[in-house]
């Protein structure tokens, strides 16, 4: 075989390898964009590099695969939904306490699903792998919760916090959660919304019922299970 033919073969092989590598990179990028959605764009902007952002997202995937993430049982899902309803019913009279309890309940669901609950940024990173479409809801709820904990949130701010927490809560409970909401729960939400808009809520710093235990800070805190289970009629030991 002539030298020219050998060089041509080598060139063709190099081109094939380069095309295969480019196709693999394009496929990976497309998969990450589809999986992470807006979180992909946000991280690219933060990192100012697609390569670094994609490496970070791939690292998140590997970490979450190593965790024991599991779905909730039907019983647990029903109990959590009952607890949410109980918290929601407190909102009209005690909005700040309700937001704090909503935060704690979402944290309890995260823990039950197998997600670590230490460190806000790590929670976000872990959630982005399977729950990217509602990640901005969690961010917004967290920010509003901190404002509420500082006593500077308006009632409308706290209503928005509840809406954001509800979106994340439903996502964590599973696809069937929204469909399992009762008509009575929807009516209560409508009444809550009307009460807020008509200014019928109690002052933010008003007295709270004895069973309400506000989180000590704005970060996700452990739920008071004895309180929430008692309010939900939980009979598990």
C-alpha positions as CSV (number, residue, x, y, z in Angstrom):
1,X,0.0,0.0,0.0
2,X,1.4,3.4,-1.0
3,X,2.2,6.1,1.5
4,X,-0.6,8.3,0.0
5,X,-3.2,5.6,0.5
6,X,-2.1,5.0,4.1
7,X,-2.4,8.7,4.9
8,X,-5.8,8.9,3.3
9,X,-7.0,6.0,5.4
10,X,-5.7,7.6,8.6
11,X,-7.3,10.9,7.7
12,X,-10.7,9.1,7.1
13,X,-10.4,7.3,10.5
14,X,-9.6,10.6,12.3
15,X,-12.6,12.3,10.6
16,X,-14.9,9.4,11.6
17,X,-13.7,9.5,15.2
18,X,-14.1,13.3,15.3
19,X,-17.6,13.0,13.9
20,X,-18.5,10.3,16.4
21,X,-17.2,12.4,19.3
22,X,-19.1,15.4,18.1
23,X,-22.3,13.4,17.7
24,X,-21.9,12.0,21.2
25,X,-21.3,15.4,22.7
26,X,-24.4,16.8,20.8
27,X,-26.5,13.9,22.0
28,X,-25.3,14.4,25.6
29,X,-26.0,18.2,25.4
30,X,-29.5,17.5,24.0
31,X,-30.3,15.0,26.7
32,X,-29.1,17.4,29.5
33,X,-31.2,20.3,28.1
34,X,-34.3,18.1,27.9
35,X,-33.8,16.7,31.4
36,X,-32.8,20.0,33.2
37,X,-34.7,22.5,31.2
38,X,-34.3,26.1,32.5
39,X,-31.8,24.8,35.1
40,X,-29.4,24.0,32.2
41,X,-29.6,27.6,30.9
42,X,-29.3,29.0,34.4
43,X,-26.2,27.0,35.1
44,X,-24.6,27.8,31.8
45,X,-25.1,31.5,32.5
46,X,-23.7,31.1,36.0
47,X,-20.6,29.1,34.9
48,X,-20.2,31.1,31.7
49,X,-19.3,27.8,30.0
50,X,-21.4,25.0,28.5
51,X,-18.7,22.5,29.2
52,X,-18.4,23.4,32.9
53,X,-22.2,23.5,33.3
54,X,-22.6,20.1,31.6
55,X,-19.9,18.6,33.7
56,X,-21.7,19.9,36.8
57,X,-25.1,18.5,35.7
58,X,-23.5,15.1,34.9
59,X,-22.0,15.1,38.4
60,X,-25.5,15.8,39.9
61,X,-26.9,12.8,37.9
62,X,-24.1,10.6,39.3
63,X,-24.7,11.7,42.9
64,X,-28.5,11.2,42.7
65,X,-28.0,7.7,41.2
66,X,-26.0,6.9,44.3
67,X,-28.8,7.9,46.6
68,X,-31.6,5.7,47.7
69,X,-34.4,7.7,46.1
70,X,-37.7,6.0,46.4
71,X,-41.4,6.7,45.7
72,X,-43.8,7.3,48.6
73,X,-46.2,4.5,49.5
74,X,-49.9,5.2,48.9
75,X,-50.5,5.4,52.7
76,X,-47.7,8.0,53.1
77,X,-49.0,10.0,50.2
78,X,-52.4,10.2,51.7
79,X,-51.1,11.1,55.1
80,X,-49.0,13.9,53.7
81,X,-51.9,15.3,51.7
82,X,-54.0,15.4,54.9
83,X,-51.2,17.2,56.6
84,X,-51.0,19.8,53.8
85,X,-54.8,20.3,54.1
86,X,-54.4,20.9,57.8
87,X,-51.6,23.5,57.3
88,X,-53.6,25.2,54.5
89,X,-56.6,25.6,56.9
90,X,-54.4,27.7,59.2
91,X,-53.2,30.1,56.6
92,X,-56.1,32.5,56.7
93,X,-55.6,33.2,60.5
94,X,-51.9,32.5,60.8
95,X,-50.2,32.9,57.4
96,X,-46.6,33.1,58.7
97,X,-47.0,29.9,60.7
98,X,-48.6,28.1,57.8
99,X,-45.7,29.0,55.5
100,X,-43.2,27.7,58.1
101,X,-45.2,24.5,58.4
102,X,-45.4,24.1,54.6
103,X,-41.6,24.4,54.5
104,X,-41.2,21.8,57.1
105,X,-43.7,19.4,55.4
106,X,-41.9,19.6,52.1
107,X,-38.6,18.9,53.9
108,X,-40.3,15.8,55.6
109,X,-41.4,14.5,52.2
110,X,-37.9,15.0,50.8
111,X,-36.5,13.0,53.7
112,X,-39.1,10.3,53.2
113,X,-38.3,10.1,49.5
114,X,-34.6,9.5,50.4
115,X,-33.2,13.0,49.6
116,X,-30.6,14.4,52.0
117,X,-32.0,17.6,53.6
118,X,-28.9,19.3,54.8
119,X,-27.7,22.4,52.9
120,X,-30.1,24.5,50.7
121,X,-27.8,24.5,47.7
122,X,-27.3,20.8,47.8
123,X,-31.0,20.2,48.1
124,X,-31.5,22.3,44.9
125,X,-28.8,20.4,43.1
126,X,-30.3,17.0,44.0
127,X,-33.8,18.1,43.1
128,X,-32.7,19.4,39.8
129,X,-32.1,15.9,38.5
130,X,-35.6,14.6,38.7
131,X,-37.7,17.7,39.6
132,X,-36.1,20.5,37.4
133,X,-39.5,21.7,36.1
134,X,-40.5,22.8,39.6
135,X,-37.1,23.9,40.9
136,X,-37.9,27.6,40.5
137,X,-41.0,27.1,42.6
138,X,-38.8,25.7,45.4
139,X,-36.3,28.6,45.0
140,X,-39.1,31.2,45.2
141,X,-40.8,29.5,48.2
142,X,-37.5,29.4,50.1
143,X,-36.8,33.1,49.4
144,X,-40.3,34.1,50.5
145,X,-40.1,31.8,53.6
146,X,-37.0,33.7,54.7
147,X,-38.8,37.0,54.2
148,X,-41.7,35.7,56.3
149,X,-39.4,34.4,59.0
150,X,-37.9,37.9,59.2
151,X,-41.4,39.4,59.7
152,X,-41.2,41.5,56.5
153,X,-43.4,39.5,54.1
154,X,-46.8,40.7,53.1
155,X,-49.8,38.4,53.2
156,X,-49.7,38.2,49.4
157,X,-46.0,37.2,49.6
158,X,-46.9,34.4,51.9
159,X,-49.8,33.3,49.7
160,X,-47.4,33.1,46.9
161,X,-45.0,31.0,49.1
162,X,-47.8,28.6,49.7
163,X,-48.5,28.3,46.0
164,X,-44.8,27.6,45.2
165,X,-44.5,25.1,48.0
166,X,-47.7,23.4,46.8
167,X,-46.2,22.9,43.3
168,X,-43.1,21.3,44.7
169,X,-45.1,19.3,47.2
170,X,-47.3,17.8,44.4
171,X,-44.3,17.0,42.3
172,X,-42.6,15.2,45.2
173,X,-45.7,13.2,46.0
174,X,-46.0,12.0,42.5
175,X,-48.0,12.4,39.3
176,X,-51.2,11.2,40.9
177,X,-51.1,13.8,43.7
178,X,-52.9,16.5,41.8
179,X,-55.6,14.2,40.7
180,X,-56.2,13.0,44.2
181,X,-57.0,16.4,45.5
182,X,-60.6,16.5,46.7
183,X,-63.2,19.1,45.7
184,X,-63.3,20.2,49.3
185,X,-59.6,20.9,49.2
186,X,-60.0,23.0,46.0
187,X,-62.9,24.9,47.6
188,X,-60.7,25.6,50.7
189,X,-57.9,26.9,48.4
190,X,-60.4,29.2,46.7
191,X,-61.7,30.5,50.1
192,X,-58.1,31.1,51.2
193,X,-57.3,33.0,48.1
194,X,-60.5,35.2,48.4
195,X,-59.7,35.8,52.1
196,X,-56.2,37.0,51.3
197,X,-57.3,39.2,48.5
198,X,-60.1,40.8,50.7
199,X,-57.6,41.5,53.5
200,X,-59.2,39.1,56.0
201,X,-56.0,37.5,57.3
202,X,-54.7,38.0,60.8
203,X,-51.6,40.3,61.2
204,X,-48.3,38.6,60.3
205,X,-47.0,38.8,63.8
206,X,-50.3,37.8,65.5
207,X,-50.6,35.0,68.0
208,X,-50.3,31.4,66.7
209,X,-52.1,28.3,67.8
210,X,-50.0,26.3,70.4
211,X,-49.5,23.4,67.9
212,X,-47.7,25.7,65.4
213,X,-43.9,25.5,65.7
214,X,-42.2,28.0,63.3
215,X,-38.8,27.1,61.9
216,X,-36.0,28.8,63.7
217,X,-34.6,30.2,60.4
218,X,-35.4,30.5,56.8
219,X,-33.7,27.2,55.7
220,X,-35.7,24.0,55.3
221,X,-36.2,22.5,58.8
222,X,-37.2,19.2,60.1
223,X,-41.0,18.8,60.4
224,X,-42.6,18.4,63.8
225,X,-43.9,14.9,63.0
226,X,-45.9,14.5,66.3
227,X,-47.8,17.7,65.5
228,X,-48.5,17.1,61.9
229,X,-49.4,13.4,62.4
230,X,-51.8,14.3,65.3
231,X,-53.4,17.0,63.1
232,X,-53.7,14.5,60.2
233,X,-55.2,11.8,62.4
234,X,-52.1,9.6,61.9
235,X,-52.2,6.4,63.9
236,X,-48.9,4.9,62.9
237,X,-46.5,4.1,65.7
